[in-house]
Structure formats: structure tokens, C-alpha cells
Amino acid sequence: MKLYFSPGACSLSPHIALLEAGLPFELAQVDLKAKTTKAGGDFRSVNPKGQVPTLELDDGEVLTEGPAIVQYIADRKPETKLAPAAGTMERYRLQEWLNYVSTEMHKGFSPLFNPNAPDQWKQVVKDMLALRFDFLSKKLEGKPYLMGGTFTVADAYLFTILGWGKYHNIDYAAKWPVLHAYLGRVAERPAVQAALKAEGLLK
Ligand SMILES: N[C@@H](CCC(=O)N[C@@H](CS)C(=O)NCC(=O)O)C(=O)O
């Protein structure tokens, strides 16, 4: 399999999932502005959306959309419990989280990266995110991971998105200590360390 990624982007989530699952894969770095791969290829010819994450499977199929990709990875190695079994109520709970992280958190953060977004709008966005951080803090109080005691692909995704707080002066330690502790806990996982190092985000 080949994971198309950009360092620190939302593609970090399936990168962590692949390492947690112990599946063999290679990385292909993408220049998201130029829409080219590091090897000089046209990224849009792989994924016409021009977005990471993109996962090319061994049979040539190309899978896009983070929540779909991480569930595919988890289902390749069910014994790792990165996702509960399909058809169970727990699996719908996982999908509930993946959808929340995707729509409320991931796309909630996006305007902060937009150089054309006015500062006033960025403040509105930060205020909205603060409400989401309050909600997540309550949900994570007293439990190590979103689904309880077991790390799942929803945690890989949430860790990735919350990690963007450091680029926007969001001080979890001061205002959301539960989230600060959660980020520290996830960061300690060997697969997460390995993914961060491979993306050049950790020495
Ligand atoms: N709907 C996609 C969105 C992915 C996405 O927003 N990727 C960003 C990086 S975090 C990207 O590729 N941005 C470049 C662009 O949209 O042109 C998903 O959930 O996977």
C-alpha cells in the first residue's frame, strides 16, 4: 500500500493507524500547493480531489477520505481492535466519533490555516472550537481514549487534529487539561512516535 501524505496534515491519522496495525506500506510525500508528489508526479492523476490522505491499495484501487481510509486499515487487522467489528453498536459509536472529528474538528480548524480568512472570522472560529474542546474534555474525563480503555482510529484522528492547536496558540494545558493529558498519552504510543518521526515532526 502507498499512503500519500503531507507532514503534519490530516494524513497523519492513517499514518498512525497503519503503524498501529503493523501493516506494510510506503509513504509518498505530496506538495499540496503544487499538487505534485515528491517524486515529481501529478498528484491529481492519483486523486482528482488533490487532497491527502490518499491510500493506494496493492491491487491499484485508490481510497480517499480519512474516515473511510482508517476504517479500511482497522478492518485489515481486526485483532488490533483499532475499530470494533462492523455491524456492532460499538462500530456505530466509532463512526459517530470519526464523523464528529471530521466535520466539527477537522473542518472546524481549517479556516485558521486560510491566509485569506480575516482575523475577526478566525476569532469566531476559535470561539467555536473552544466549545468543542469543552465538550471533548467532558467526554474524555476519566477515560484514556474516546471509546474508553481501547485506543482506536478515532483517537489517531483526534490526536492529529488537536495537534494543530500548537500552530494557533491554543493552550490546552491552561484551559483544557484533560485534552492536554490525552494528547500526551496518545503521543507516548510507539506507533505515534514513529509516525511523527517519519514525518519530520519529532527528532
Ligand atoms: N474530505 C477530506 C479532506 C481532507 C483534507 O482536508 N486534506 C487537506 C490536508 S489536512 C488537504 O489535502 N488540503 C489541500 C487541498 O484541499 O487542496 C478527508 O476527510 O479526507
The ligand as an SDF file (V2000), in Angstrom:
LIG
                    3D

 20 19  0  0  0  0  0  0  0  0999 V2000
  -12.6390   15.3140    2.9830 N   0  0  0  0  0  0  0  0  0  0  0  0
  -11.2300   15.0040    3.0720 C   0  0  0  0  0  0  0  0  0  0  0  0
  -10.4990   16.2820    3.4300 C   0  0  0  0  0  0  0  0  0  0  0  0
   -9.0200   16.0700    3.5150 C   0  0  0  0  0  0  0  0  0  0  0  0
   -8.2900   17.3930    3.6840 C   0  0  0  0  0  0  0  0  0  0  0  0
   -8.8760   18.4060    4.0850 O   0  0  0  0  0  0  0  0  0  0  0  0
   -6.9890   17.3520    3.4070 N   0  0  0  0  0  0  0  0  0  0  0  0
   -6.1710   18.5400    3.4360 C   0  0  0  0  0  0  0  0  0  0  0  0
   -4.9570   18.3670    4.3210 C   0  0  0  0  0  0  0  0  0  0  0  0
   -5.4110   18.1850    6.0360 S   0  0  0  0  0  0  0  0  0  0  0  0
   -5.6920   18.8200    2.0220 C   0  0  0  0  0  0  0  0  0  0  0  0
   -5.3340   17.9090    1.3020 O   0  0  0  0  0  0  0  0  0  0  0  0
   -5.6970   20.1020    1.6550 N   0  0  0  0  0  0  0  0  0  0  0  0
   -5.2990   20.5310    0.3420 C   0  0  0  0  0  0  0  0  0  0  0  0
   -6.4810   20.9120   -0.5010 C   0  0  0  0  0  0  0  0  0  0  0  0
   -7.6370   20.7790   -0.0630 O   0  0  0  0  0  0  0  0  0  0  0  0
   -6.2630   21.3390   -1.6240 O   0  0  0  0  0  0  0  0  0  0  0  0
  -10.9830   13.9310    4.1290 C   0  0  0  0  0  0  0  0  0  0  0  0
  -11.7140   13.9120    5.1290 O   0  0  0  0  0  0  0  0  0  0  0  0
  -10.0640   13.1140    3.9630 O   0  0  0  0  0  0  0  0  0  0  0  0
  1  2  1  0
  2  3  1  0
  2 18  1  0
  3  4  1  0
  4  5  1  0
  5  6  2  0
  5  7  1  0
  7  8  1  0
  8  9  1  0
  8 11  1  0
  9 10  1  0
 11 12  2  0
 11 13  1  0
 13 14  1  0
 14 15  1  0
 15 16  2  0
 15 17  1  0
 18 19  2  0
 18 20  1  0
M  END
$$$$
